[in-house]
Each structure stands twice: as structure tokens, then as C-alpha cells.
Amino acid sequence: MSTIIDVRTTYEAFANGADLSNLGEVEIYGWARTNRNSGQIGFIELHDGTAFKSIQVVYSNDTDNYDAVAHITTAAAVKVTGTLVMTPEMKQPFEIHAKTVELLGDVSEDYPLQKKRTSLEFLREIAYLRPRANTFQAVFRVRSVLAMAVHSFFQERGFVYVHTPEITGNDAEGAGSVFTISTEGTPHPYTDFFGTKASLTVSGQLHVEAFALAFKDVYTFGPTFRAEKSNTKRHASEFWMIEPEMAFTDLNGDMECIEACIKYCIRYVLEKCPDEMAFFSTWIEKGRMDQLNAVLNTPFTRMEYTDGIKLLQEAVKNGHKFDYNKIEWGMDLQSEHERYLTEEVVKGPTFLINYPKEIKAFYMRENDDGKTVAACDLLVPGEGEIVGGSQREERYDILKAKMDKLGNTQGLEWYLNLRKYGGCKHAGFGIGFDRLLMYITGIDNIRDTEPYPRTSNALKY
Amino acid sequence: MSTIIDVRTTYEAFANGADLSNLGEVEIYGWARTNRNSGQIGFIELHDGTAFKSIQVVYSNDTDNYDAVAHITTAAAVKVTGTLVMTPEMKQPFEIHAKTVELLGDVSEDYPLQKKRTSLEFLREIAYLRPRANTFQAVFRVRSVLAMAVHSFFQERGFVYVHTPEITGNDAEGAGSVFTISTEGTPHPYTDFFGTKASLTVSGQLHVEAFALAFKDVYTFGPTFRAEKSNTKRHASEFWMIEPEMAFTDLNGDMECIEACIKYCIRYVLEKCPDEMAFFSTWIEKGRMDQLNAVLNTPFTRMEYTDGIKLLQEAVKNGHKFDYNKIEWGMDLQSEHERYLTEEVVKGPTFLINYPKEIKAFYMRENDDGKTVAACDLLVPGEGEIVGGSQREERYDILKAKMDKLGNTQGLEWYLNLRKYGGCKHAGFGIGFDRLLMYITGIDNIRDTEPYPRTSNALKY
């Protein structure tokens, strides 16, 4: 009987000080990353997907069918039996001396991932194979671990996870174009199934507010959609959003939660994915880990929108050139303005707060000045905005007047009613999960953070 | 300065033996469940959504504005300050003696949840308010905890969580009708955005198989859609699915993982939600907790489909009446047949394995008998099928012949290619998350397990 091992648990056991020298015969399954040999001795870099690292398999004339093993090619699936041998004098702490190397799945000659180094653009065209490439081994493992960080953060704090619906009858947030849902082969494809027009959600916030008023602290975490043909590095048609909502909480409590959440997520990933983060820091964005560690030790700055505008105006006066150079109170900040504030002025994560009400959503709470709303955007160096939050308007009359003016009351009476039935102060925020992943990894195109990215004219897989 | 407390952490601290008698002034926010008084003394059952339990607030002539407090109605949002007083002689271990009770949000007279007992059908009509009702406090907290159980199970075992896409160009699984996605106001609404027809996913399996061949063990957990107008208690148009996939794994390994996963989830929920589970066991399905505990201690039975058919035929011969009474090899089992096997024959969770290939999906691995495929359905008492799994066909030629015959090769060349590029034995399964929740809670209508259920003609919120 041989012991079945994998790369992850073997490295973990080693790190925990376990004695691995007496395992007897071991058996491991994986794929050959490389295979090189010198006639007498050969080396297969065995990768099994359980860890960023590989294990070196050494074969020799003692190994069955040396010649066949020597012909195993990159990406072939193999089963190796042999002995785990400690190699304290080498870079890797152990290797496997193979008794047998069995080819389980060969690789046909048209395999597109032969080349050692390939561009991210090329890899994007083969979405179903790119998770095998180093960069995407790192990206998608961090994506998974980051998702777990999100759940752990909120569940440890007693938040209730709510699956808000993907299909919705209202697109009242007005967050841009929506996808419409229909059923083919019916006389009225848009309305036949649900009896009313249906679209894909742009946000679960309105739905989750109802749950905050029952469970106090809740969050959503699920897919969200935009039908915008914006062909930028930061936009996709389908992405995941995290939307927490907290009853009895104001804008300050909101910002405390955002800061704790972002720091928790960074710390969690740094701790669980040291190899992947070292890879990003070396190959994707130099010094990424140091920057993230610095963020952990910095209280996030809070800055009034009004003060931000003054700083931008001063910058222009002092000769700083923005593409959009006409800075005035009331404007919606462009990414270049946000990045100037967080990168040049504060040099760290920055909450911009209390925005003009005209440029923000109807559900945000109006401040006493009558001009601004209790909103906050979290801006981070290198990425710009990654979180948007606000205290919600809990006053029935003020909210109703706003919604009537916008003409979106119909279909949202229930949302208004929440203010009549034991309503209270509440606040929440939204984190674009894919953008958070871009921020943490340094990957600069959202298409390289999503397993099968969806953008206009891209639906190959 | 008063200490802000909530119901959950206060009960947790008490359970952990903390001394709560010296907290000084405490402050708590929540909603009045009930308010009764006798002129001299009054009691508010304060519920804050953080726990299934409430805290009793006692007010008296020592409390500010006794008369105003006495008029606070059910569901009103309140802030209470006072002292936490231990009550070892009472049912509840402590109560709050109020100094002040401040009304934060009143309740208008048309509040639909006045009545103490309301039917699940009635509550379904007010989806935005029903999370306040006891049953849904229990259901939706268990839903949240169960989702965390799923993530914990897979992440502890090193599985990588993959967000497979919701929008897809293929509906090749053939799992029923799909919703089509379009963009209004364009000449060709069905194809203009993506350049090809797009629909909502019915399964992430094909997409996630590609990731299993890179990461070995992976899982999806996300929304899935069916455009079927089946108006049953077990069908919804939108529901969440868990789809794990494991490389180098056969049907036996698949079943081991399913059994471990189901048991882990049950154990996790029983441990984290004792109050909620006690509620279900008393009010929704008598003895639910005992049945679940029994499942934890029982190895799941494995039964050949062929043997299942024989047992059903014998049952018919012995006078058992099924609605569909003509039992023959090759048939697709109805729910009544599945339940007979798991409830009457085995009296416990049962894997039915090796189904006729004609009634199962094209990607399942053909057994050597040429007639069956390496598939398993997990049947459980009271619910029927809750998991379906299979070993996948890894042999290129056999899979291609099957797909060519079905005519679904086009657009899925990449899926076939996985068999040419270091392919290997692999297996996976799918769990309907909402059905698993039904099974654990005893709730018998899927509409009562989803925050905002989507079925045909139901899109009110």
C-alpha cells in the first residue's frame, strides 16, 4: 500500500515540522510542467494544482521504462509512485525518487500552451486553458481565497448572507443599461414568463435593505450585470459584488466596517497565499506586497468632497494637468482626479465623503446642509475607487419626494414602506469583488481576474 | 458612557461563563416584538435580528416617559438604555431594566404583520417583510450558515472556488428551457451585445471541468436558472447550485466526497443554529433534529440502479401502488420511486448508481457493460434526490462520438479538447442548495427557502 499525497498537504506537513522521511512508498497525481533529462537521469516538475509550488520527480535507470518516461511532454497527466526524499541542501526541501511514472493523459501536438512565456492577451483567447499558466494559477487561487475572506469577515461578525435575486422587475437604481430576460418561441418573449418585464440585477442593495431591517447586519455576495459597451480595463458585463447593509448604523459606522473589511481581506490573502503574492510582487507589480502591508498599518484618511475639490483646484493652479481640467464643486470626479487625491495628496487609502446630492443615488441620506448626501467612496492608490457606500435616507417624506420626482416610486412602494414599518437609520456599501482582486494582485485588466470574462462581443466559451 | 450590546454576543458571552452583572449602563437597538404592561410595570420583547432569541426589557415608573413607552407597538424600532440584570430563577437568564426606551421608528397602522400567526402563503406575498417572522428568521439564518458550511467544507480541503459565468453562449447540457438575454432598443436584441445568442446558465459544470484540470479540486457555488413553468414545490426559476469537480477521481471518490459534504453541512448547521433547528423540529417538521442526527451516524447506502428497479418491481408485485406503476429497466425514476427506495427500503440516505446511459447526460462516463454510465444520485428520506453526480467521460473518441450524435459539438470543441491536453479521470456532482436547505429545515416549499423566490408569474419584488 502506498500513501497518496498531494503537493499542498506535503508542503504544509513539512512546514509544520512533520517527519516526511518515513512515508514509505508514495503515490501522487498531477501534470508534468517540464521534463528534462540527460540520458542517465531525468527530472519532471510535477504540478498538481493544489499549490502554487511543484514537486520535483527524479527518475533514473532504476525507474520502470526510463525511455517512455523521458518522452513525457509538458502538460501530460501522470501518476508517480516512489519515495519522498529530503533534500536539505537544495532549494526545494524534498523530491520524489520515482519507481514508476505512468502516463495517464497524453498531450496532442496542437496544444496551445507550449511556449514558456505567453502574453496575457494571448491567454485570454484560451480561457479554458489559461488556469494552467502560472499567472492564472496565482490569480484564481487568490480569487478563491479572497472570496472566503469576505465570507469569513462577515460571518465572524454575525452578518447574515442573503442571496438577493439575479432576475428583477425593477432597475430602479439607474446604474446604467440592463440586460433584459426573455423566453424564445412565445408571442411576447419579454413578458410571457414572469407576466412583466424582467431584467438582470445591477445591485442587490434595495432587496437587502429589507433584510437589514430584520437581521440588523446582512450582506450579499453574488453576480451583478451591466449591459454597457464600455471597453475599458475596469468594466465587465458580469462581475461579483459584495453589498453589506447595517441597521442602526450611520456613515461613520459604515466607514469603520469598510476599513475593517478591506484590511481583513488583505491580511487573509497575504497569510494564506504567500507564494502567489510573492509571484505578483515580482512579475506583475513590483512591491505589491510591501504596499499592501503598508495599507494594513495605516488608518484610512477621511476627506470631505468639498475639500477634495479645493485640493484639485489648487493642483490645477500649480500647473498639474488633468485630461479633464475644469474642476468645480458639483462635478463627478474622474478616475484621474480620484487617483491624484489618493496617490499624490494622501498617498494612501482615502474616504471621500459627503458628495453633492445631484451626482449620487436617490436612496442616499441628505445631510443637514441640503446640498450633500452622507456618501463615501473609498479611493486607493493604483486603482481609484474600490468601494462606494452611504447612509440611506430613512425619512419617509424626504425619500418619497425624491422618488416621486425621479418617477421611480411605482414598483418600489415596498421599498418606501420599509420607512413606515419600524424603519431606522441604516447604512451600507458595495465592493466590486473583481476590482478588489485587481487591487490586491496588481493585475490591471478585469478580464484577467474573471474565470470566463463577459464583455461585449466576447462570449467564446 | 454606556456599553453597546446586542442579543447574540450577550447570549454567547453568558454561555461562555462571562460575568455580565457589572456591565454598568448598556445600550441596545432593535425592534419590539411585543409590548405588554399592567399599569405599574411593562415588558418589551426586544428582538434585534442578531439571534433567534430576544431579550426582555422591563420598564416601570422609574423609566423615563412610562406612558409613551407603554404605547410602543409591535415592530417599532427602539433604542433602550438600562442595566442588564441576571435572572437565574427565570426561563431567560437575564433581562434589561430600562432607564430609557426611545422610539426610533414608528409603525404605521397598515402594517401587514400585526397578527401573531400567519400562513406561509400569506407571508410569501410580502417577501420584503417576512424575514421578520419567526419562521423566516430561522430559515434565512440557516440559509446563511449553510452557505458558510459549504465554503468551509471545500476550502478546508483545498478546493478552489470558481465563479463560472452566469451568461453563456451554450446551453449544451440540455437541462431544460433557458432564459435568453437581450438588449432592448437595438435592431437585433438577441445578438447585438455579445455578437451571438446568449442565455442564462443552467449549470457551471462544463466550465468548471476546465478548472479541475488545472487545480485538481474545484467547486462552483452560484445562481443557476431554468425557464420551466413547472409549478411544483421543488422548482424555481432561479436557485443556487454547488458544483464540485475533482481530477484523478472516480465514482467512488465522488460518493465519498458527497457523503462527507452532506454530513459536514448538517453537523455545521446543528452546531451553529441550535435555536433555529429546535424551532423547525417543533413547528415545521416534528423530530427533524433527531432524523438529522441519525443521518450523521449512518453510512450512506449504495445501491445499483438495476437492483433498485428489481426492488420496485417486487414492491408492485406485493401490492404497493405507485402513481406510475409500470416499472422497467431503462426508465427514469419518478420522485415516488426514489422516495420508496430511500424511505421504505433503506430508511436512510441512499446512493443509486450506474444508471442506463440513455436517461443520463452525454458527459457521463460509459461503464464497461456498454449500457450504463458511472452516475450516482443521492436520495434522502422526505426529500428524494438532493445530489446528482458522475464520473465524466475522459476518453476523447467515445465523448466525441456521443456529442456528434447529439449534435452539440459545435461551440464545445474546447470541452472536447480538455480530453486531448493532459486529460484524466475526473468526477463531480451538483447539489441544489435550496433543496438541501429544504431537507435540513423540513420546509416543504422551495419558495419559502429563497429570499425573493422567482417562479413563472412571480416577480413582484
Contacts between the chains, C-beta under 8 A, distances in Angstrom:
chain1	res1	chain2	res2	distance
A	6	B	158	7.8
A	6	B	216	7.2
A	8	B	158	5.3
A	9	B	158	7.5
A	29	B	216	7.8
A	29	B	247	7.5
A	29	B	248	4.0
A	29	B	424	7.5
A	30	B	216	7.5
A	31	B	422	5.2
A	48	B	216	5.5
A	49	B	160	7.8
A	49	B	214	5.5
A	49	B	215	3.9
A	49	B	216	4.0
A	49	B	217	7.7
A	49	B	247	7.3
A	50	B	158	5.4
A	50	B	215	7.4
A	50	B	216	5.5
A	50	B	217	7.1
A	75	B	421	5.9
A	75	B	422	4.2
A	76	B	422	5.2
A	77	B	247	7.9
A	77	B	248	7.8
A	77	B	422	4.6
A	77	B	423	6.5
A	77	B	424	3.9
A	79	B	248	7.8
A	104	B	248	7.8
A	104	B	424	4.9
A	104	B	425	7.3
A	105	B	394	7.3
A	105	B	419	7.8
A	105	B	422	5.0
A	105	B	423	4.2
A	105	B	424	4.5
A	106	B	422	7.6
A	107	B	420	7.3
A	107	B	421	5.5
A	107	B	422	5.2
A	108	B	420	4.3
A	108	B	421	6.8
A	110	B	420	7.9
A	111	B	420	7.7
A	111	B	421	5.1
A	113	B	421	7.9
A	127	B	210	8.0
A	128	B	207	7.8
A	128	B	210	4.0
A	128	B	414	4.7
A	128	B	415	7.7
A	128	B	417	7.6
A	128	B	418	7.0
A	129	B	210	7.3
A	129	B	214	8.0
A	129	B	421	6.9
A	131	B	210	6.9
A	131	B	211	5.3
A	131	B	214	3.7
A	131	B	215	6.6
A	132	B	213	7.6
A	132	B	214	4.5
A	136	B	214	7.8
A	137	B	214	7.0
A	137	B	215	7.6
A	140	B	160	6.3
A	140	B	162	6.9
A	140	B	211	7.2
A	140	B	215	7.2
A	141	B	160	5.8
A	141	B	215	7.3
A	143	B	161	7.5
A	143	B	163	7.3
A	144	B	155	7.5
A	144	B	159	8.0
A	144	B	160	4.5
A	144	B	161	4.0
A	144	B	162	7.2
A	145	B	155	7.8
A	147	B	151	7.7
A	147	B	161	5.3
A	147	B	163	7.8
A	148	B	151	5.9
A	148	B	155	5.0
A	148	B	161	7.0
A	151	B	147	7.7
A	151	B	148	5.9
A	151	B	151	5.5
A	155	B	144	7.5
A	155	B	145	7.8
A	155	B	148	5.0
A	158	B	6	7.8
A	158	B	8	5.3
A	158	B	9	7.5
A	158	B	50	5.5
A	159	B	144	7.9
A	160	B	49	7.8
A	160	B	140	6.3
A	160	B	141	5.7
A	160	B	144	4.5
A	161	B	143	7.5
A	161	B	144	4.0
A	161	B	147	5.2
A	161	B	148	7.0
A	162	B	140	6.9
A	162	B	144	7.2
A	162	B	451	5.4
A	163	B	143	7.3
A	163	B	147	7.8
A	163	B	223	7.4
A	163	B	240	6.0
A	163	B	450	7.0
A	163	B	451	5.8
A	164	B	451	6.3
A	164	B	452	6.9
A	165	B	238	6.2
A	165	B	451	7.2
A	165	B	452	4.5
A	165	B	454	5.8
A	166	B	166	6.8
A	166	B	200	8.0
A	166	B	223	5.0
A	166	B	225	7.7
A	166	B	238	5.9
A	167	B	179	7.7
A	167	B	225	7.6
A	167	B	237	7.0
A	167	B	238	5.5
A	167	B	454	5.1
A	167	B	459	7.1
A	168	B	459	7.5
A	169	B	459	4.3
A	169	B	460	7.3
A	169	B	461	7.5
A	177	B	183	7.0
A	179	B	167	7.7
A	179	B	181	4.9
A	179	B	182	7.1
A	179	B	183	6.4
A	179	B	193	7.6
A	180	B	181	7.3
A	180	B	182	5.2
A	180	B	183	6.7
A	180	B	184	5.3
A	180	B	189	7.4
A	181	B	179	4.9
A	181	B	180	7.3
A	181	B	181	6.4
A	181	B	182	7.9
A	181	B	200	7.2
A	182	B	179	7.2
A	182	B	180	5.2
A	182	B	181	8.0
A	182	B	182	5.9
A	183	B	177	7.0
A	183	B	179	6.4
A	183	B	180	6.7
A	183	B	227	5.1
A	184	B	180	5.3
A	184	B	190	8.0
A	189	B	180	7.4
A	190	B	184	8.0
A	193	B	179	7.6
A	193	B	227	6.2
A	193	B	229	7.4
A	193	B	237	7.6
A	193	B	456	5.5
A	193	B	457	7.9
A	194	B	454	7.6
A	194	B	456	6.7
A	194	B	457	6.3
A	194	B	458	7.1
A	194	B	459	4.1
A	195	B	456	7.7
A	195	B	457	4.4
A	195	B	459	7.0
A	196	B	459	5.5
A	198	B	459	5.8
A	200	B	166	8.0
A	200	B	181	7.2
A	207	B	128	7.9
A	207	B	451	7.1
A	207	B	452	6.0
A	207	B	461	7.1
A	210	B	127	8.0
A	210	B	128	4.0
A	210	B	129	7.3
A	210	B	131	6.9
A	211	B	131	5.3
A	211	B	140	7.2
A	211	B	451	6.8
A	213	B	132	7.7
A	214	B	49	5.5
A	214	B	129	8.0
A	214	B	131	3.7
A	214	B	132	4.5
A	214	B	136	7.8
A	214	B	137	7.0
A	215	B	49	3.9
A	215	B	50	7.4
A	215	B	131	6.6
A	215	B	137	7.6
A	215	B	140	7.2
A	215	B	141	7.3
A	216	B	6	7.2
A	216	B	29	7.8
A	216	B	30	7.5
A	216	B	48	5.5
A	216	B	49	4.0
A	216	B	50	5.5
A	217	B	49	7.7
A	217	B	50	7.1
A	222	B	222	6.9
A	222	B	223	6.5
A	223	B	163	7.4
A	223	B	166	5.0
A	223	B	222	6.5
A	223	B	223	6.6
A	225	B	166	7.7
A	225	B	167	7.6
A	227	B	183	5.2
A	227	B	193	6.2
A	229	B	193	7.4
A	237	B	167	7.0
A	237	B	193	7.6
A	238	B	165	6.2
A	238	B	166	5.9
A	238	B	167	5.5
A	240	B	163	6.0
A	247	B	29	7.4
A	247	B	49	7.3
A	247	B	77	7.9
A	248	B	29	4.0
A	248	B	77	7.9
A	248	B	79	7.9
A	248	B	104	7.9
A	394	B	105	7.3
A	414	B	128	4.6
A	414	B	461	6.0
A	415	B	128	7.7
A	417	B	128	7.6
A	418	B	128	7.0
A	419	B	105	7.8
A	420	B	107	7.3
A	420	B	108	4.3
A	420	B	110	7.9
A	420	B	111	7.7
A	421	B	75	5.9
A	421	B	107	5.5
A	421	B	108	6.8
A	421	B	111	5.1
A	421	B	113	7.9
A	421	B	129	6.9
A	422	B	31	5.2
A	422	B	75	4.2
A	422	B	76	5.2
A	422	B	77	4.6
A	422	B	105	5.0
A	422	B	106	7.6
A	422	B	107	5.2
A	423	B	77	6.6
A	423	B	105	4.2
A	424	B	29	7.5
A	424	B	77	4.0
A	424	B	104	4.9
A	424	B	105	4.6
A	425	B	104	7.3
A	450	B	163	6.9
A	451	B	162	5.4
A	451	B	163	5.8
A	451	B	164	6.3
A	451	B	165	7.2
A	451	B	207	7.1
A	451	B	211	6.8
A	452	B	164	6.9
A	452	B	165	4.5
A	452	B	207	6.0
A	454	B	165	5.8
A	454	B	167	5.1
A	454	B	194	7.6
A	456	B	193	5.6
A	456	B	194	6.7
A	456	B	195	7.7
A	457	B	193	7.9
A	457	B	194	6.3
A	457	B	195	4.3
A	458	B	194	7.1
A	459	B	167	7.1
A	459	B	168	7.5
A	459	B	169	4.3
A	459	B	194	4.1
A	459	B	195	7.1
A	459	B	196	5.5
A	459	B	198	5.8
A	460	B	169	7.3
A	461	B	169	7.5
A	461	B	207	7.1
A	461	B	414	6.0
